[in-house]
Amino acid sequence: MQFLKKLKDTFHDYSFILPAIIFLGLFLIYPVLYNINLSFREINIRNLAQGDRPFVGFENYITILTDPLFSKALMNSLLFTAATLIFSTFFGFCLALYFNQTFPGHKWMRAILLVAWMTPIVIVGTIFRWMLDAEHGIINSMLIDAGLISDPIRWLTDTSTSLISVIIANVWLSIPFSMVILLGGLQGLPKGVYEAAKIDGANKLKQFLYITFPMMKPTFSILVMLGVIYTFKVFDIIYIMTAGGPANSSQVLPYLAYDLSFTLHRFGEGAGVSNISLIIIASISLIYLYIIRKESVID
């Protein structure tokens, strides 16, 4: 009887998180396991409806890893992620430092900047596609009027500038998010440390170098982690602006997975690319967490 009572109490305690467990199981764990299963099978448009999905082992992964397009997409994904994180964090931190001060209108100006973050990505991608249009885009028009270029730059249709174009759009989209995270970190810093530094004669530059920046490391860590997870899986803005082209110059792993699955109908290989992307994101996150934890232990 005591065992049954203990079991009942345990079930009662865990029943509060049962809805969350069911939700995670249905919408997270099951899709991941199903996708892993697909990656080990040969699935195409012919056998998809019939239900005949032969097991092929690691054949899909071997095909993916030996395809030069995968290497190109992987390199583009790493460049896209790194460039977005570097520039969005830099400009976001500059804006966070600016809006951490009190001046007339700082609240509504900060709210206006958040409009970019709340704008649907479909709209952002379409606007940037219009702005970067080679013949009628405002960017080329401004550069020509300023005398910086003589001929229009084909931002979206040139293999040397297509990836840069989507990076610019994604950086613009990511800056408000970086600003909000970093501004929250700045506002959480203890004021007493700055007052003590002023008494000791530290100027603004020394306060920034020896107080603000070191104490913001945990916030930067969170931002980098979220940035890697979010940016590495970006699909929509590339789909809208370049569709991975021209000549796969802006191809990234999420779009490659989509292309293999829904354009070429090689569903097994598409699932394999998705799984590899997941492994890469998890590996980068774990390595970064290990480095940060090691640094904190040393400090």
WOKARA-V662782 format. One record per backbone hydrogen bond with DSSP energy under -1.0 kcal/mol. CO is the residue of the C=O (numbers start at 0). NH is the residue of the N-H. If there is no record, write none. Layout:
<<CO;NH> <CO;NH>>
//
This chain:
<<0;4> <1;5> <2;6> <3;7> <4;8> <5;9> <6;10> <7;11> <8;12> <9;13> <10;14> <16;20> <17;21> <18;22> <19;23> <20;24> <21;25> <22;26> <23;27> <23;28> <24;29> <27;31> <28;32> <29;33> <30;34> <31;35> <32;36> <33;37> <34;38> <36;39> <37;40> <39;55> <39;56> <42;266> <43;47> <46;50> <53;41> <55;58> <57;61> <58;62> <59;63> <60;64> <61;65> <63;66> <66;70> <67;71> <68;72> <69;73> <70;74> <71;75> <72;76> <73;77> <74;78> <75;79> <76;80> <77;81> <78;82> <79;83> <80;84> <81;85> <82;86> <83;87> <84;88> <85;89> <86;90> <87;91> <88;92> <89;93> <90;94> <91;95> <92;96> <93;97> <94;98> <97;100> <102;105> <104;108> <105;109> <106;110> <107;111> <108;112> <109;113> <111;114> <113;117> <114;118> <119;123> <120;124> <121;125> <122;126> <123;127> <124;128> <125;129> <126;130> <127;131> <129;132> <130;138> <132;136> <136;140> <137;141> <138;142> <139;143> <140;144> <141;145> <142;147> <142;148> <143;146> <152;154> <153;157> <157;160> <157;161> <160;164> <161;165> <162;166> <163;167> <164;168> <165;169> <166;170> <167;171> <168;172> <169;173> <170;174> <173;177> <174;178> <175;179> <176;180> <177;181> <178;182> <179;183> <180;184> <181;185> <182;186> <185;188> <190;194> <191;195> <192;196> <193;197> <194;198> <195;199> <196;201> <197;200> <202;206> <203;207> <204;208> <205;209> <206;210> <206;211> <207;212> <210;214> <211;215> <213;216> <215;219> <216;220> <217;221> <218;222> <219;223> <220;224> <221;225> <222;226> <223;227> <224;228> <225;229> <226;230> <227;231> <230;233> <234;238> <235;239> <236;240> <237;241> <237;242> <241;244> <243;249> <245;248> <247;250> <251;255> <252;256> <253;257> <254;258> <255;259> <256;260> <257;261> <258;262> <258;263> <259;265> <265;269> <266;270> <267;271> <268;272> <269;273> <270;274> <271;275> <272;276> <273;277> <274;278> <275;279> <276;280> <277;281> <278;282> <279;283> <280;284> <281;285> <282;286> <283;287> <284;288> <285;289> <286;290> <287;291> <288;292> <289;293> <290;294> <291;295> <292;296> <293;297> <294;298>>
//
